[in-house]
Amino acid sequence: MSEATAQPDEEAESRPLSVIVLAILCGVALVLAVVHLLQALAIVPYFIGPIAIHDFNWWYSLMWISMIWLWSAAIRAVWTLDTSAPWFVLIVAGFNVLFDFSTMALSPNGTTDLSASFIVSLAIFGFAILPSTKHAFAVD
């Protein structure tokens, strides 16, 4: 019984703070991707100022399903301290930034629902290239 309680403590102590922060940021991006999927499926409306619009779109649905799958894999890779996790997170965050930026650039509105997702993805991208994060994953 003491081994079962001691193991999670040792595992938690072995994870650096940068890994925990990166996993939390990836989790926030995952939650935002789920919200955007629900919007693409017309379950949750798009909010444009005081106006709420329901719109169904297959392309956005497929895109956000793939982003949910990729963010889930990124969280798992970060949490298990996979040595390729920083590169994988960079690629996933880069795709998310690209999707968000292209949608925001083509939108006639000043701000969209994707603004939060765009900012979180940029933060993940910036955090993943920090030397302390690369050191936590033993990537030189």
C-alpha positions as CSV (number, residue, x, y, z in Angstrom):
1,M,0.0,0.0,0.0
2,S,2.8,2.4,0.7
3,E,4.3,1.8,-2.7
4,A,1.1,2.7,-4.4
5,T,0.9,6.0,-2.6
6,A,4.6,6.7,-3.0
7,Q,4.7,6.2,-6.7
8,P,2.5,9.2,-7.8
9,D,4.5,11.5,-5.5
10,E,7.7,10.5,-7.1
11,E,6.2,10.8,-10.5
12,A,4.8,14.3,-9.7
13,E,8.2,15.4,-8.4
14,S,10.0,14.3,-11.5
15,R,7.9,16.6,-13.8
16,P,9.3,20.1,-14.1
17,L,7.0,23.1,-13.9
18,S,7.5,23.8,-17.6
19,V,6.0,20.4,-18.4
20,I,3.0,21.0,-16.2
21,V,2.4,24.5,-17.6
22,L,2.7,23.2,-21.2
23,A,0.2,20.3,-20.5
24,I,-2.3,22.8,-19.0
25,L,-2.0,25.1,-22.0
26,C,-2.5,22.2,-24.3
27,G,-5.6,21.2,-22.2
28,V,-7.0,24.8,-22.6
29,A,-6.4,24.5,-26.4
30,L,-8.2,21.1,-26.4
31,V,-11.2,22.6,-24.6
32,L,-11.3,25.5,-27.1
33,A,-11.2,23.0,-29.9
34,V,-14.2,21.2,-28.5
35,V,-16.1,24.4,-28.2
36,H,-15.3,25.3,-31.9
37,L,-16.4,21.8,-32.9
38,L,-19.7,22.3,-31.2
39,Q,-20.0,25.6,-33.0
40,A,-19.2,24.0,-36.4
41,L,-21.9,21.3,-35.7
42,A,-24.4,24.2,-35.0
43,I,-24.9,23.0,-31.4
44,V,-23.4,26.1,-29.9
45,P,-23.8,29.4,-31.8
46,Y,-21.1,31.6,-33.1
47,F,-21.1,34.9,-31.2
48,I,-20.4,38.0,-33.2
49,G,-20.9,40.8,-30.8
50,P,-24.5,40.7,-29.5
51,I,-25.6,38.4,-32.3
52,A,-25.6,34.6,-32.1
53,I,-25.5,32.7,-35.3
54,H,-26.0,28.9,-35.8
55,D,-24.2,27.5,-38.8
56,F,-23.3,24.0,-39.8
57,N,-20.1,23.4,-41.7
58,W,-18.6,20.0,-42.6
59,W,-15.1,21.4,-43.3
60,Y,-14.8,23.1,-39.9
61,S,-16.2,20.0,-38.2
62,L,-13.6,17.8,-39.7
63,M,-10.9,20.3,-39.0
64,W,-11.8,20.7,-35.3
65,I,-12.2,16.9,-34.9
66,S,-8.7,16.5,-36.2
67,M,-7.5,19.3,-33.9
68,I,-9.1,17.6,-30.9
69,W,-7.4,14.4,-31.7
70,L,-4.0,16.1,-32.2
71,W,-4.3,18.1,-28.9
72,S,-5.2,14.9,-27.1
73,A,-2.1,13.2,-28.4
74,A,-0.1,16.3,-27.6
75,I,-1.2,16.3,-24.0
76,R,-0.4,12.6,-23.7
77,A,3.1,13.1,-25.2
78,V,3.8,16.1,-22.9
79,W,2.5,14.4,-19.8
80,T,4.5,11.2,-20.4
81,L,7.7,13.3,-21.1
82,D,8.1,11.9,-24.6
83,T,11.3,13.4,-26.1
84,S,9.6,14.3,-29.3
85,A,6.8,16.1,-27.5
86,P,8.1,19.6,-28.0
87,W,8.4,19.2,-31.7
88,F,4.9,17.6,-31.9
89,V,3.4,20.4,-29.8
90,L,5.1,23.0,-32.1
91,I,3.6,21.3,-35.2
92,V,0.1,21.1,-33.7
93,A,0.2,24.7,-32.4
94,G,1.5,25.8,-35.8
95,F,-1.4,24.2,-37.6
96,N,-3.9,25.6,-35.1
97,V,-2.4,29.1,-35.5
98,L,-2.6,28.7,-39.3
99,F,-6.2,27.6,-39.2
100,D,-7.2,30.3,-36.8
101,F,-5.4,33.1,-38.6
102,S,-6.7,32.1,-42.0
103,T,-10.3,32.1,-40.7
104,M,-9.8,35.4,-38.8
105,A,-8.2,37.0,-41.9
106,L,-11.1,36.0,-44.1
107,S,-13.7,37.1,-41.5
108,P,-15.3,40.5,-42.1
109,N,-15.5,41.1,-38.3
110,G,-12.7,42.6,-36.2
111,T,-12.8,39.9,-33.6
112,T,-14.1,36.3,-33.9
113,D,-14.6,33.4,-31.6
114,L,-11.2,32.1,-32.7
115,S,-9.3,35.0,-31.0
116,A,-8.9,33.0,-27.7
117,S,-7.8,29.9,-29.5
118,F,-5.3,31.9,-31.6
119,I,-3.8,33.5,-28.5
120,V,-3.5,30.2,-26.6
121,S,-1.9,28.5,-29.6
122,L,0.6,31.3,-29.9
123,A,1.4,31.0,-26.2
124,I,1.9,27.2,-26.6
125,F,4.1,27.8,-29.6
126,G,6.2,30.3,-27.7
127,F,6.4,28.2,-24.6
128,A,7.4,25.1,-26.5
129,I,10.5,26.8,-28.0
130,L,11.8,28.0,-24.6
131,P,15.2,26.5,-23.6
132,S,13.8,25.4,-20.2
133,T,11.0,23.4,-21.9
134,K,13.5,21.7,-24.3
135,H,15.7,21.0,-21.3
136,A,12.8,19.4,-19.4
137,F,12.3,17.0,-22.3
138,A,16.1,16.4,-22.7
139,V,16.1,17.9,-26.1
140,D,19.2,19.9,-27.0
